[in-house]
Structures are given as structure tokens and as C-alpha cells.
């Protein structure tokens, strides 16, 4: 089942996945945050998606924000297992959307800094340039784009170079739709200092 867009009205996004998981008593400290529960408690991740659909959300953002091959393999997964968990983030959201009967699923694409788990997703202070960021995102992007999501949600992007890298990947993914949200230092500039008008 593929989700459909409601005609000519604003879309309601779900709430914070991690916040809701914490409301269920889960401690999400550590570098994987909510992505850890893709392996440990997938039924709870589905339950959170269901909670948001029942509350009126049109879009469920899958639990892929913190899930990356380097972050998962650093914690003991093989590359194959890491890629399967990244795909699972979309599969869980799709299963709950299909059970609910309507809505869209957005694959969660966190910034490079989220995998570093050092706060750099809020500053854009990276050790990679645009080419490095493009290469870093490419494998995960392909998995998420092929996992059956209706669109990709590129969230809290702090740098113009990373936005350009993600835009290149989107341009190379026929039929894909996406949004990019930014982390900002003030009302005029994203976190790396690039003016919002420019990005």
C-alpha cells in the first residue's frame, strides 16, 4: 500500500518519536537514541507510530534519524544487519500505516552529525566536505529510498554542504519526494552560518 496525500490541506506531522518512547519509560541515552529500539523493541516503535496516527497525524516519520551503518556497526552489528535495521525503520512505520488504513510514511534521514552523537548536528562543525557528506549518506539513502517510504524526511540539517549533498541524492532518485528541515542558529541563518535565503 502506498500512502496518498490529502487533497489541498496542510499535512499534520507526527510528534517526536523519542519523546513518546521516553513517555513509555524507555531510556534513550547513548549514541543510537531511538534507533536502538529498532532491534530491541520493534513492537513499541510500531505502537508509537499507531499513537500518532490515532491522534490525527497524516505523516509518520520512521525511526531512521539516528540509524546509520557506522553508528550501528560501532555497536556490534554487521554491515548487513545495519542496513536491514535501517530498512526496518520504514517497514515498521509502513506496517502501522497500513493497519491504520491511511497516511504517509517518511523515511527518517538524520544528518551526519547525528551519527557522530557529539552535537554537531546542531552546529554543522563537520570534518567532511560536500563530497564526503554525499558519500557518507549514499548507502543509507539508497536503502531508505528502496524501503517503500512515500517520501524522505531529511531532518535538522545544519550545513549548506550537507543540504547540497542530500539534494544531489534526491536528484538521482527518480520519483522520490523529500523535505529538508534545518537546525538554525537564529532567525536568519542555519547552524553553519549560511543565510536561510541562500539555502
N, C-alpha and C positions, 0 to 999 in steps of 0.2 A: 504494500500500500504506500502510495506517495501522498504526502500532505498537500493540501491546497490552501491557497491564500484566500482569506475572506475578501470579498469584493469591497473596495473603496471605503475602508475604515481603518483606523490605526490598529496596529497589532499590539497585543499585550504579551510582553516577555515574562518568563518565569522569574522567580526571585532567586536569591543566592543559594546555590546548591550546598556550599559548605555551611552556610548559616543554618539551613534546615537540617543538615546532618548533625550539626552540633546540638540543635534542639532535640534530636533523638538521643543525645548523650554521647556522641562519638567525639573522641579527642583526635583532632586532625593535625596536631603538631608534627613536624618532620617535613622533609623535602617534597613528599608526594601529595600532601594535603588530602583532598577528597579522592584523588586518583588511586590512592591505596585501597579504597573500598571496592574498586572495580574487580579486584581479585578476592578480597576478604569478605565483602558483603554486597554482592551484586543485587540481591533482592531488596536491600534497603535503598540502594541508588534508584531502582525502579519505583519504589514506594514514594520517594521524594518527587520524581517526575509525575507520578499519579497525583500527589498532593497539589502540585501546581496546576495541572490540567483541571482538576476538580475545582480549584479556586478561580478558574477563568482564564488561565494563560492560553494563548494561541501558539506559543513557541516554547519548546523545551530545549535548553542548551545542554548538550551532552557533557559528560564529566571528563572531557579530554584536556581541559585547560592546563593541568599540571602534568599530564601524561606525555612523556617523550621517551624515545629509545634510550638516550644517555641516562636520564633520571631513573628509569626502570631497571636498566641493566646494572647501574651502580648499586642497586639494592637486591641483586641476585637473579633477576630474570635473564633468560637468554634473549637474543635479538628477536627470534621468532615469537617468544612469549610476550615480549614487549609490544610488538606490532599487533598481536592478537588482542591484547588488553586495550590498546588504542582503538581498534575496531570495535571492541566490545562496548566502549563508551557510547557509540552511536547505536549499536544493536539494542542496548538496554532502553534507551530513550525511544527508539522506534517501536519496540515491543509494547511499551506502556502507551504510546500514542495510538497504536493500532488497537489495543484493548479498550482505550477510551473512546475511539471512533473518529476523532478529528484532531487537527493541529499540525504543526510543523516541527521538525527536528533540525536543530542547528548543531553541526559538529563543533565542539569547543576547541578553538585553536589559541592556546596561550602564547605569550611572547617568549622569546629566548630567555629573557631574564627570569621567567617563572621556573624554568628547569634549573637555573643556577641556584634558585632559592636563597638569594642574597639581597633581595630588594631592588635589584637593578631593573626589574620590570616597571618600576616607578621613577627611574632616573634616566634610563637609556644609556647608562655608562657601561658600554659593551666592549668586549675585546674582539668583536667581529665587525667587518665592514658589510656593505650590501651583498657582495658576492658570498661571503661567509655565511651570512644570515639566510640567503637563498638556499645554499647547500644544506644548512642545518635544518631548515623547515621542510625540504623537498620530500623526504621519505615519509614523514608523518602526514604531510599534506596529501600525498597520493593515497595512503591508507584511508584517511578520513574522507577524501573525495569519492573513494570507491565503496565506502561502507553503507551507502544508501541514505545519507542525510539529505534534507531538502536544500540546505544551504550551509555555509561555513561561517562561524562567528569568530572573527579574529579580535580578541579582546585585550584591553589595556596595553595597546602597543605604545611604547614610549619614544620611538625614534622614527624619523622620516626614512632612514635607510631600511629599517625593518618593514615599514609600510610599503615601500617600493618593491622589496623582495617578495612580499605577500601578493602584491598586485601582479607581479610577473607570473607567479604560480597560478593565480586565478586566470590570467590571460591564456595560460597554457592548458586550462582545464575546460574543454568545450562543454557548454550547457550549465556550468556551475554558477551559483549565485553566492554572494558573500556580503558581510558588512565588516567594517573595521571600526572599532572604538579605540580611543586613545586615552592614556593617562596624561594628565596635564599638570604643569607647574603653576599655572594661573589661568585667567580667563582668555588669554590671547595666545599662549604658546603651549605646545606639547612638552613632555618632560625633558626632551633633549634640547629644548630652546627653539625649535623650529616653529615659526608662526603658524597658527591653525589655518589661516588663509592659504598658506603655501601647501600644506598637506591636503 
